[in-house]
Amino acid sequence: VLLKNDAGVWQIASTRDISDVTDAAGQLAELADVLKGEWTSRTSDGVQMDLAFGWDDSGKFLTGEILPTTPDAAPQTATMRIGWNAARKSIVSWIFDSEGGALQAVWADSDNGWTVRTEGTTAEGETMTANQELTTDGKDTLVWKITNKVIDGEQQPDNTLRFVRRPPEPEEKDAKEK
């Protein structure tokens, strides 16, 4: 807001920064504020899941790297891309895993976060569907609940993962400071 002062000079009276919600990045801004960063989750059976999210080079998509690690198997990586579908007026995502599986999902705002409806195929060609709910528990904890997961017609157990934000690695002091 500009106002003319007593001397007749225009001055900024107030200003605010508003995301441009007309483009993809604007539509993803709230989700990006929650997801950006590195996250980790450990389950009681020894599975560790690491996530890292950030903007891609175009600034229009969120990208993610997913690394699940189990004590008795080689890690299987996956990549995720999250974007805005202007025709559907919704957030959409795609996941591709290192074994050849592919999933797509449609996201919708919910009271405490997002609901995510996922469908796709495993690397073996089995169909898979699941409902997911992503909520926060403070700014440094994500709760990712997976329900109604069906792989090749077989109902899978529900699962809830709690991810905590990993702090950034400490920066190394340069030689002058050592």
N, C-alpha and C positions, 0 to 999 in steps of 0.2 A: 504494500500500500504506500503510495506517495502522497505527501502533504506539502503544501506551500507554506514556508515559515513566514514570520513577520517581515522579513527582508525581501520576500517575494522569490525566494530560492526553493526549488523543489528538493525535498529530502525524503529518504526512505523512513517511513514511520513504523512499518513492521514488515517482516518477511518470513516466509516459511518454505520448506522444501517439500514438494508433493511429487510422489512417484507418478510417472506417466503410465496410467493403467490402460492406455489404448494400445500399447505394444506388448509383445510377449514378455519382455523383462518386467514390465509393470504388473502384469497379471501374476507373475511368479514371485514378486517381491516379498510377500508375507511368508511364503514357503521357504524362500531362500534365506530369510532372516533366521528361520528356525534350523534349517538343515546345514547351512554352510559350516564347514569345519570337519574335524576328525572325531570319530565316535568309536567306542568299543563296548562289547557286551560279552559276558562269560556266563555260561549256564552251569548248573550243578553237575552235568555229565561231561564236563571238560571241553565243550565246544566254545570257541571264541569267534566272534564275528566283529570284524573291523570295517568301518564305513568312512569314506572321505567324500565330501561334496563341495562343489564350487561352481562358479560360472564358467562356461566354455569361452573360447576366444572371441566369439561373436557377441557375447553378452546377452544372448537370446535364450539360451538353454542352460539348465543346471545339469551338471554331469556328476556321476558318482562312481566310485570304485568300491567293490564289495569283496572282502576276503574272509570267507569262513575257514576256520582251521579246527580240525578234530585231532585228538591224540593218536588215532590209528589209521589216518588216511592222508594222502597228499592234499594240499590246499587246492580248492577249486575257486577260481576268480570269476567275477562278473562285472560288467559295466552297466551303468544305468544312465539314461538320458531322459530328462524331464522337460516338457515344453508346453506351450499353450496352443490349443486347437481352437482357432477363431470361429470356425463353422459350428462346432459343438459347444462353444463357450465354456470350455472346461480344460483343466490341466490333464495332460496325458503323459504316460511314461513307457519306456521300453527297457527291458533288461535282456542282455545277452550273456550267457555263461560260457566259460572256457571249454565245456564239454559239448556245446552245440545247442543247448536249450535256449528258447526265446519266449519272453512274456511281454504282454502289453497290458496297460492298465488305464483306467479312467478315474480321476480323482474328483472328489466333491468336498466342499467345506462341510464341517459338522460343528456341533456346539463347542467341542473342545479341541478340534484339530481338523483332520481329514479322514474321510473314508475312501478306500481304494478298492476297486473291483478289478481283479487280475484274471487273465486267461492266457493260455499259451500251450507250448509243448516242451517236454523234456528232451534231452539229447537222444533218447531212445524212441521218440515219436509218440510218447504217451500224452494225452490231453491233460491239462491241469487248470483248475479254477480255484480261486480263493477270495475271501473277503478280508480286508485288512483295515485296521484303524490305527492311525498315527496321532498320538497326543504328546503333550509335554508335561513334565513334572518339574517345573522351574525351568530356567533357561539352559541348564546344562544336563538335562535328562530327557531322553526320548523314550516313549513307551510304544512299541510296535506290536500290536496284537493281530494274530493271524487266525481266522476262524473259517469254518466251512471249506477247508481245503480238501479238494478231491483230485486224486491222480488216477487216471485211467479207470474211473468209475469207483475207486475205493476211497472212502472217507478217511482222512488223516486226522491225528489228534490236533486239537487247538494248541496254539503256542503263543506265549507272550515274552518278548525280549525287551529288556531295559538297557538302553545304551546311555553311557555317560560320555560327555565331551572330554576329549583328551586335551590337556593343556599343550601349548606349543613347546617345541624343543627349545632348551635354553640356547641363546646365541653365544657362539664362541667369541671370547675377547680377542681383539687383534694383538699382534706381537708386542706393540708398544705398551699395552696395559698389563701384560704378564710380568 
